[in-house]
C-alpha cells in the first residue's frame, strides 16, 4: 500500500538526498503515525463524516496547500544538496517527523484510502474474524509500512552517497516538482468538487 510514488515517498527521497537516512526515515515514521491515527479513526466510525462534500473539498484544498508549500520549500533548498557544509541548517529530526506526519495527515488520498478503502475492508473482515485477528492484521499493515519507509530512507541515503551533486540536484528538483504537481492536482479536485460537479 505504501509503494506507489506519492507525496510521502517524494518527501522521503528529497530529505534522504539532502539530509541523510535519519531525516528520510523520520518523515516516513511521521507519516506512519498519521496512518495509525486514521486507522484508529476508522475503528471509531468517523467514515460517515468524510462523506460530506464540503469536508471532501476542504481536505483537497488543505492537502493542496501543504503539498505545494512543501514542494516550493524543497525547490528553494536545492543548494543544500551540493553544499555538504550547510547540510545541517537547523532542520531537526523532530521537524522531519512532524513534516511527514502533517504531509500524511493532510493528504486527501491518504484520508480517503484509510477512511474509505480500509474502512470497508474492516467492516467485511470484522464480520468474519474476532477482534484479536483484526488487531494482528492491522499490526501487519503497520509493519509493512514500516519496512517500506526504512527501504525508501535507505535508497535515498544510498543515492546521496553515490550520485554526483548534479544528479542529486536533479532528483531533488523532480521530487519538489512532483510535490507541487500533486498539490495542483489536489487543488483541481477541490475546484471540481465545489464548482464543476
N, C-alpha and C positions, 0 to 999 in steps of 0.2 A: 504493500500500500504506500510505502514511503518512497519507492524508487522513481516514479515519474518526476521528471525535472520540473520543478516549480519554484516559488519564491524562497522556500527554506533551503533547498539544495543550492540555488544560485547564491544565496547569502552565505551558506557554509563554504562554498568554493571561494568566494570573494574573501571571506575572513581567513580561511586557511592559507591562501596565497599571500595575503598582506601581513598576517599576524601569527600564523602557525597553527599547529594541531589543536592546542587547548581552546583557543578562541573559536575555532570552527566547531569543535565538539560541543562547546558550551552553547553555541547557537542552536545546535540540534537538541541538546538537553533541555533548553528553554522551550523549544517547540514541542518536545515530547511532554513536558509538563503541561503545556496548554492542551495537548491531546488528552491527557489524563483528566483535566478539568472538563473537557467536552464529554468524555466517557461517563464521568460522574453525573453530568447534566442529563445525559440520556437516561441513566438509571433513575433520575428524579422526575423525568417526564416533561422536560422543557420543549420537546419537539413541537408541540402544538403552537407555542408562542412564535416560533420561527416561521411558521406558515403564513403569517400576516404580511401582505405585500409591502406595507410601509417599512416593517422591520427588515425584510429582504433588501429593499432599496438602500436603507441606512447601512446595512452590512456591506453591500457592494461599494458604496461611497467611502465608507471608513477604510475598507481594505484598499481601495484605490489610492487614497491619500497616503496611507502607511507605506505602500509599495513604491509609489512614485518618490516620496521623500527618501526612502532608503536607497533607491536606485540613484537618485541625484547625489546623495551623500557619498555613495560608493564611487561615482564618477569623479567627484571632487577630491577624493582621496587616492587617485591613481598614482600620484608621485610617491606615495608610501611604499609601493611595490618595489621600486628601484632603489630607494634610499634606505638601506638597512639601518643606518644610524637613527633614522626618525621612526623606526618601526614601533617603538613604544611611546606613542604620543598621548599618553594619558588614558587610552582605552583600557579599562579594567576588564577582568574576566567577568565580573558581575554585569558590566554593561553588555557584554556579548550574550550572556544568559538572558538578560531582560530583553535584548533585541530579538532573539529567537522566540521568546515567549510572546512578545507583542506581535511579531510578524505572523505567527501561527494563530494567535488569538483573534487577530483582526482579518484573517484570510477567509473570505466568504466561502471559497471552495472547501476549506478545512471544516468550517462550520456546517455547511451543507452535507459534507461527507459524514461527519460524526453524528450529527443530529438526524440526518435523513437515512443514509445507507446503513450505517452501523445501528441506528435505532430500529430500522425494520428488520435487520438480521437478528438483533437482540430479541425482538418480540417473537420471532419464529423459534429461535434457539431456546428461549425461556419456556416455550410450550412443550419442549421435548426433553430438556435436561434440568437438573436441580441447580441450586444457587452455587454450590461448590464447583461444579463443572463450568458454569458461566464465569466464575472468578478465574479459573485456570485458563480458559480461552482468552479472557481479557488480558491476563498477565502474559500469555504467549504473544498477543498482538503488541503489547508494550515492549517485550523483549526483542521482537522483530524490528521495531522502530529503533531501539537502542543499537542493535547490530548495524543497521543501515547508517545511523548517524556516525558511529565510530568509523565505518568504511569510508563515508564521504570526507570526514575530517582527515583520515589517513591519506586519501587520494589527493586532497588539496594541499596538505603539508608536504607530501612527496613531490608534487608538481612544483612547489615553491623551491625545493632544494635542487631540482634537476633542470628546470627550464631557464632560458635566458630571461633577463629583465624585460626585454621587448615582448617575448611570448607571454610572460606573466601579466604584463600590462594589457595585452590583447585579450587574454582570458578575463581579466578584471573588468575591462570595458564591456565585453559581451555579457558578463554577469550583471553589471549595472544596467545595461540597456534592456536585458531580459526582465529585470525587476520593474523598470519603467513601462515596458511593453505590457506586462501582465497587469500592472496598475491601470494603464489606459484601457485595457480590455474590461477590467472591473468597473471603471467609470462608465464605459459604454453600456455595460449590463444594467447599471443603475439608471441611466438615462432611458434605456429601452423599457425598463420596468415601470418607470414613473410616467413617461410621456408617449411612448410608442406602442405599448401593449394595450 
